[in-house]
Structures are given as C-alpha cells and as structure tokens.
Amino acid sequence: MLYRNLASLALAGALAFGSTGCLKKILLNGQIESTRKASAALNSVSDYEVARGAAFAGLAQFEGMHYLAPDNANAQFLLLRSWAASAFGFMEDEMEQAEDLHGEDSELALYHRARAVTAYARAIHYGSTLLEAKHPGFEGAQKSPESMQAYLAKFTDKSDAEPMLWLAQAWLSRVNLVVADDILAAGTLHVGVALAERSVVLDETYNNASGHVILGAYHSRSKTAETELPLAKTHFDRALLLTEGKSLLAKFNLAAKYFCTMQDKASYEKLLTEVVEAGDVQPEQRLPGSIARRKARRYLGARRTKKCAFEANPANAAAAPAVAPAAAGDADDDKDDDKE
C-alpha cells in the first residue's frame, strides 16, 4: 500500500511539473503575441528621440523573448521588423548626418554605416528563419530570379506579406550600403525585389503601402535603366493612391529617388518642401512622418541636392529655390502632432 501511494504521489508530481512547464510556455507565447500587437503603438509617437529610445529598448526585450522561446514566430517577426526599422529610421539617420558634416568616408560616417549593415544582417537572419520554417528551401531558391519567384509562390496567406516586406526592405537596404565594398552583393538584388513583389501581391496595403514604395525606389535607381522609370512612377503613384496621398515616406522617396534620377529639380524641391510642411496627416503614422520630415530637410540641403547633379540639366536653370533646410540634427518639430 505504501509503495502504491508513493508511486501515485510521484506520478502526480511529474504531471504537475509537466503541466507547470506547459503553462509557462502558454503564458510566454501569449505575452509575445500581445507584445507584437501592442508594438504598433510606437508609430503614433511623434517625438523622434523618445521613439528612438523606445525602439532600442524594444530590441533588447525582443531578443530576450527570443532567447526564452527560440521557435516562437512572433518573437522572430518582432526582431525582423525592429532591426530593419531601427536601421532605417535611426542608424541610417545618424550615418547621413555624419556624412553631411564630416564626409562619406569619415570615421563617424563609416561607423554608423557599419552599425546599419549589421542591423540589417540581423533582420535578414530572423526573416530568413521565418520563411524557412514555413517552406524550406529559401537559401537554395536565391540562385536566380526565376527560382526565387517559384519559391515565394508557395506563400499564399495574406499574413505572409508582413515578413516578406520587412525582409525585402532589410535585404535591399543592406545591399545598397555594402555594394561599393562587396560588388557580389549586387548580384543578390533579385532576392529583395522578389520578396517585395510577392508581398505586394499578397497585401499591397500593408504598412502604409510600403511594398510599392520599396519597388518604386528600386526601379528609380539608375537613369540608364529608362525602361524601369515608368514602372517606378507607377509604384509610387499606387502607394500614394492607397494612402490617399498621406504617406510622407512615399512622397520623400518619390522626390529623393525618382525626381532626382529624372533630373526634375522643380518637382524634387516642391515635393520635399511639401513633406517638411506637412501637418499631422496620419496620426497612426507619426513616427514614419517624423522620419520623412527629417530626411526631407536633409535632402533639401546643398550636399544632398548636389548628388542629383541638377545643374547638369539646363532645364533646371530657372527652377525655384528650395526652402532653407533645418540643421542636420534638428529636434522633432511636429508641433501639431500631439493633437488627435
């Protein structure tokens, strides 16, 4: 009898221990899922410095969640999106400030460039892991545009557009930053393009139609690729249509990429000025709007405008002067953004 009672107690203890472990896992997974849903609130913050601090603190939190739940897809997505967004919104911002103040080859500019490259690489790692977990074969599919498109065709859920978009942004941004030092990186551009294209097919409205903005910027990359420039404009026009003309990042990229390549100084300055002077047009997108305004001011400056070589085009001789840009490191000026 005693033996049977002890055996029963041991079995009950083992079951209780197992149940506790399962309960902890359920609670952790629930917390991560809730964190993913709540993380969208940061986009409504207009103060750039507050958002920057929160974003970097979030990275540490999400890395901790991933450490506790390495197979949790929500944690992997949070890390993919956060590393990609932080690299674009904050690290590249510091890089551009350093470039304008000290030169592109300055120690500070190269330091921030390396930070952004590393962040994009980390985002790519988590994004690749997500895709591989759902449909194995991501790395092997990268050998050609055709094989990449065939692989991505396996993803048919609307929600698949989300990791694809952030992975595309990280992929193309990283290539853009390293191509001067790693010419082979240019040979992988088709991977990022295919990801953006598939994301748009699955959900073209996701993240303020960012898929169209990414593709518009890509197809604007070179004036020698004149057959692609109409496609670039089509994507930018679609992004603005889907956002009712309110996406400031879409307008910034249309000016900084397309109108720069087209040597249209008047449209370039007009659109960037429009971004700088925009009010609280999208309360749920205040942070992206703040980032767009900072960039627009910078690209109205002499150093950035000079890169477009507008002076080489006689048609620009009579173009209206740009508004005076603010300092590179200006504080957030979205004075009306706290009004709902």
C-alpha positions as CSV (number, residue, x, y, z in Angstrom):
1,M,0.0,0.0,0.0
2,L,2.8,2.4,0.9
3,Y,4.6,1.7,-2.3
4,R,1.5,2.3,-4.3
5,N,0.8,5.6,-2.5
6,L,4.4,6.8,-3.1
7,A,4.2,5.8,-6.8
8,S,0.9,7.7,-7.1
9,L,2.5,10.8,-5.5
10,A,5.5,10.6,-7.8
11,L,3.2,10.4,-10.8
12,A,1.1,13.3,-9.6
13,G,4.3,15.3,-9.1
14,A,5.6,14.6,-12.5
15,L,2.3,15.5,-14.1
16,A,2.2,18.8,-12.1
17,F,5.7,19.6,-13.1
18,G,4.8,18.9,-16.8
19,S,1.7,21.0,-16.5
20,T,3.6,23.9,-15.0
21,G,6.1,23.8,-17.9
22,C,3.3,23.8,-20.4
23,L,1.5,26.6,-18.6
24,K,4.7,28.7,-18.6
25,K,5.1,28.2,-22.3
26,I,1.5,29.1,-23.0
27,L,1.8,32.3,-20.9
28,L,5.1,33.2,-22.6
29,N,3.7,32.7,-26.1
30,G,0.6,34.8,-25.1
31,Q,2.8,37.6,-23.8
32,I,4.9,37.6,-27.0
33,E,1.7,37.6,-29.2
34,S,0.3,40.6,-27.2
35,T,3.6,42.4,-27.5
36,R,3.5,42.0,-31.2
37,K,0.1,43.5,-31.4
38,A,0.9,46.4,-29.0
39,S,4.2,47.3,-30.7
40,A,2.3,49.1,-33.5
41,A,1.6,51.9,-31.0
42,L,5.1,53.2,-31.3
43,N,4.2,54.5,-34.8
44,S,1.8,57.0,-33.3
45,V,4.6,58.7,-31.3
46,S,5.8,62.0,-32.9
47,D,8.9,62.7,-30.7
48,Y,11.8,61.2,-32.7
49,E,14.1,60.9,-29.7
50,V,11.5,59.2,-27.5
51,A,10.8,56.8,-30.3
52,R,14.5,56.1,-30.8
53,G,15.0,55.2,-27.2
54,A,11.9,53.0,-27.1
55,A,12.9,51.2,-30.3
56,F,16.4,50.3,-29.0
57,A,14.9,49.2,-25.6
58,G,12.4,47.1,-27.5
59,L,15.2,45.3,-29.3
60,A,16.7,44.2,-26.0
61,Q,13.2,43.0,-24.9
62,F,12.5,41.1,-28.1
63,E,15.9,39.4,-28.0
64,G,15.1,38.2,-24.5
65,M,11.8,36.9,-25.6
66,H,13.5,35.0,-28.5
67,Y,16.1,33.6,-26.1
68,L,13.2,32.2,-23.9
69,A,11.2,31.0,-26.9
70,P,13.6,30.4,-29.8
71,D,10.9,28.8,-32.0
72,N,8.3,31.5,-31.5
73,A,7.4,33.0,-34.8
74,N,6.0,36.2,-33.3
75,A,9.3,36.8,-31.5
76,Q,11.2,36.3,-34.7
77,F,9.0,38.7,-36.5
78,L,9.4,41.3,-33.9
79,L,13.1,41.1,-34.2
80,L,13.0,41.1,-38.0
81,R,10.8,44.2,-38.1
82,S,12.6,46.0,-35.2
83,W,16.1,45.5,-36.5
84,A,15.1,46.6,-40.1
85,A,13.1,49.6,-38.9
86,S,15.7,50.8,-36.4
87,A,18.5,50.5,-39.0
88,F,16.5,52.7,-41.5
89,G,14.9,55.1,-39.1
90,F,17.8,55.7,-36.7
91,M,21.1,54.2,-37.7
92,E,21.0,55.5,-41.3
93,D,19.8,58.8,-40.0
94,E,23.0,59.1,-37.9
95,M,25.1,57.9,-40.8
96,E,23.6,60.6,-43.1
97,Q,24.2,63.3,-40.5
98,A,27.8,62.2,-40.2
99,E,28.2,62.1,-44.0
100,D,26.9,65.7,-44.4
101,L,29.0,67.1,-41.5
102,H,32.3,65.1,-42.0
103,G,32.2,63.4,-45.3
104,E,31.1,59.9,-46.5
105,D,34.5,58.4,-45.8
106,S,34.8,59.9,-42.3
107,E,35.3,57.6,-39.4
108,L,32.0,58.5,-37.8
109,A,30.0,58.0,-41.1
110,L,31.7,54.6,-41.6
111,Y,31.0,53.6,-38.0
112,H,27.2,54.3,-38.4
113,R,27.2,52.7,-41.8
114,A,28.6,49.5,-40.2
115,R,26.0,49.6,-37.5
116,A,23.2,49.8,-40.0
117,V,24.7,47.0,-42.1
118,T,25.0,44.7,-39.0
119,A,21.4,45.5,-38.0
120,Y,20.1,44.7,-41.5
121,A,22.1,41.4,-41.5
122,R,20.4,40.5,-38.2
123,A,17.0,41.3,-39.6
124,I,17.8,39.2,-42.6
125,H,18.7,36.3,-40.3
126,Y,15.4,36.4,-38.5
127,G,13.4,36.9,-41.7
128,S,15.1,34.0,-43.4
129,T,14.4,31.8,-40.5
130,L,10.7,32.6,-40.6
131,L,10.4,31.8,-44.3
132,E,12.5,28.7,-44.0
133,A,10.4,27.4,-41.1
134,K,7.2,27.7,-43.2
135,H,8.6,26.5,-46.5
136,P,12.1,25.0,-46.5
137,G,14.4,26.0,-49.4
138,F,14.8,29.7,-49.1
139,E,18.6,29.7,-49.4
140,G,18.7,27.4,-52.4
141,A,16.0,29.5,-54.2
142,Q,18.2,32.5,-54.3
143,K,20.3,31.3,-57.2
144,S,18.1,33.1,-59.8
145,P,15.1,35.4,-60.1
146,E,13.0,32.6,-61.5
147,S,13.9,30.1,-58.7
148,M,13.2,32.9,-56.2
149,Q,9.8,33.7,-57.6
150,A,8.9,30.0,-57.8
151,Y,9.8,29.5,-54.1
152,L,7.8,32.6,-53.0
153,A,4.8,31.4,-54.9
154,K,4.4,28.8,-52.2
155,F,3.4,31.5,-49.7
156,T,-0.3,32.3,-50.3
157,D,-1.6,33.7,-47.0
158,K,-2.2,37.4,-46.7
159,S,-0.2,37.5,-43.5
160,D,2.9,36.3,-45.3
161,A,3.2,39.8,-46.8
162,E,4.4,41.1,-43.4
163,P,7.7,39.2,-43.0
164,M,8.3,39.4,-46.8
165,L,8.1,43.2,-46.8
166,W,10.5,43.7,-43.9
167,L,12.9,41.1,-45.2
168,A,12.8,42.9,-48.6
169,Q,13.5,46.2,-47.0
170,A,16.4,44.9,-45.0
171,W,17.8,42.9,-47.9
172,L,17.8,45.8,-50.4
173,S,19.0,48.4,-47.8
174,R,21.9,46.2,-46.8
175,V,22.9,45.7,-50.5
176,N,22.7,49.5,-51.0
177,L,25.1,50.1,-48.1
178,V,27.7,47.4,-48.9
179,V,27.7,47.3,-52.7
180,A,30.7,49.6,-53.0
181,D,32.8,47.3,-50.9
182,D,31.2,44.0,-51.9
183,I,30.3,44.0,-55.6
184,L,28.9,40.5,-55.4
185,A,26.1,41.8,-53.2
186,A,24.6,43.5,-56.2
187,G,24.0,40.0,-57.6
188,T,21.5,39.3,-54.9
189,L,19.3,42.3,-55.5
190,H,16.7,40.0,-57.2
191,V,16.0,38.3,-53.9
192,G,14.9,41.6,-52.2
193,V,12.9,42.6,-55.3
194,A,11.1,39.2,-55.5
195,L,10.2,39.5,-51.8
196,A,8.8,43.0,-52.2
197,E,6.9,42.0,-55.3
198,R,5.3,38.9,-53.6
199,S,4.5,41.0,-50.5
200,V,2.6,43.5,-52.8
201,V,0.7,40.6,-54.5
202,L,-0.4,39.2,-51.1
203,D,-1.3,42.6,-49.4
204,E,-0.4,45.8,-51.2
205,T,-1.8,47.9,-48.4
206,Y,0.4,46.5,-45.6
207,N,2.4,49.1,-43.6
208,N,1.1,52.1,-45.5
209,A,1.7,50.5,-48.9
210,S,5.5,50.3,-48.2
211,G,5.9,47.5,-50.7
212,H,5.1,49.9,-53.6
213,V,7.5,52.5,-52.1
214,I,10.3,49.9,-51.9
215,L,9.7,48.9,-55.5
216,G,9.4,52.5,-56.7
217,A,12.8,53.3,-55.1
218,Y,14.4,50.2,-56.6
219,H,13.2,50.9,-60.1
220,S,14.4,54.6,-59.8
221,R,18.0,53.5,-59.0
222,S,19.5,54.4,-62.4
223,K,18.7,56.7,-65.3
224,T,20.3,54.3,-67.6
225,A,17.5,51.9,-66.8
226,E,15.0,54.1,-68.5
227,T,12.6,51.2,-69.2
228,E,12.2,50.9,-65.4
229,L,11.5,54.5,-64.6
230,P,7.8,54.4,-65.8
231,L,7.4,51.3,-63.5
232,A,8.9,53.2,-60.6
233,K,6.4,56.0,-61.1
234,T,3.6,53.5,-61.3
235,H,4.6,52.1,-57.9
236,F,4.9,55.5,-56.3
237,D,1.5,56.6,-57.7
238,R,-0.1,53.4,-56.4
239,A,1.4,53.9,-52.9
240,L,0.0,57.5,-52.8
241,L,-3.4,56.4,-54.1
242,L,-3.7,53.6,-51.4
243,T,-2.7,56.1,-48.7
244,E,-4.9,58.9,-50.0
245,G,-1.7,61.0,-50.6
246,K,-0.9,61.0,-46.9
247,S,2.2,58.8,-46.8
248,L,5.1,61.2,-46.2
249,L,7.7,58.4,-46.7
250,A,6.2,57.7,-50.1
251,K,6.5,61.3,-51.1
252,F,10.0,61.6,-49.7
253,N,11.2,58.6,-51.8
254,L,9.4,59.8,-54.9
255,A,11.4,63.0,-54.7
256,A,14.7,61.7,-53.4
257,K,14.8,58.7,-55.8
258,Y,12.6,59.2,-58.8
259,F,12.7,63.0,-59.3
260,C,16.4,63.0,-58.5
261,T,17.1,60.4,-61.2
262,M,14.7,62.2,-63.6
263,Q,16.7,65.4,-63.1
264,D,13.4,67.2,-62.2
265,K,14.7,69.8,-59.7
266,A,11.4,71.7,-59.5
267,S,9.4,68.6,-58.6
268,Y,12.1,67.4,-56.3
269,E,12.1,70.6,-54.2
270,K,8.4,71.1,-54.4
271,L,7.6,67.6,-53.0
272,L,10.3,67.7,-50.3
273,T,9.0,71.1,-49.2
274,E,5.5,69.6,-49.0
275,V,6.8,66.8,-46.8
276,V,8.6,69.3,-44.5
277,E,5.5,71.5,-44.1
278,A,3.0,68.6,-43.7
279,G,0.9,68.6,-40.6
280,D,-0.4,65.7,-38.6
281,V,-1.8,64.0,-41.7
282,Q,-1.6,60.4,-40.3
283,P,-1.9,60.2,-36.5
284,E,-1.3,56.5,-36.6
285,Q,1.9,57.1,-38.7
286,R,3.5,60.0,-36.8
287,L,6.9,58.3,-36.4
288,P,7.3,57.5,-40.1
289,G,6.2,61.0,-40.8
290,S,8.8,62.4,-38.4
291,I,11.5,60.4,-40.1
292,A,10.3,61.5,-43.5
293,R,10.4,65.2,-42.5
294,R,14.0,64.9,-41.1
295,K,15.1,63.3,-44.3
296,A,13.3,65.8,-46.5
297,R,15.0,68.7,-44.7
298,R,18.4,67.0,-45.2
299,Y,17.8,66.3,-48.9
300,L,16.8,69.9,-49.5
301,G,20.3,70.8,-48.3
302,A,23.2,71.6,-50.6
303,R,25.1,68.4,-50.0
304,R,22.2,66.1,-50.9
305,T,20.9,68.2,-53.7
306,K,24.4,68.3,-55.3
307,K,24.3,64.5,-55.6
308,C,21.4,64.8,-58.0
309,A,23.6,66.9,-60.3
310,F,20.6,69.1,-61.2
311,E,23.0,71.8,-62.5
312,A,23.9,69.5,-65.4
313,N,20.4,69.8,-66.8
314,P,19.8,73.2,-68.5
315,A,16.0,72.9,-67.9
316,N,16.6,73.3,-64.2
317,A,18.3,76.7,-64.5
318,A,15.1,78.6,-63.7
319,A,13.9,76.2,-61.0
320,A,12.6,77.8,-57.9
321,P,15.0,77.8,-54.9
322,A,14.4,75.4,-52.1
323,V,13.3,76.4,-48.6
324,A,16.1,76.8,-46.2
325,P,16.7,73.4,-44.6
326,A,17.0,73.0,-40.9
327,A,20.2,71.8,-39.2
328,A,21.0,68.1,-39.7
329,G,20.5,67.2,-36.1
330,D,17.3,69.2,-35.5
331,A,14.9,68.2,-32.8
332,D,11.5,66.9,-33.8
333,D,9.3,69.8,-34.8
334,D,5.9,68.1,-35.2
335,K,4.2,70.7,-33.0
336,D,0.7,69.8,-34.1
337,D,1.3,66.0,-33.9
338,D,0.0,65.7,-30.3
339,K,-3.4,66.7,-31.5
340,E,-5.7,63.8,-32.4
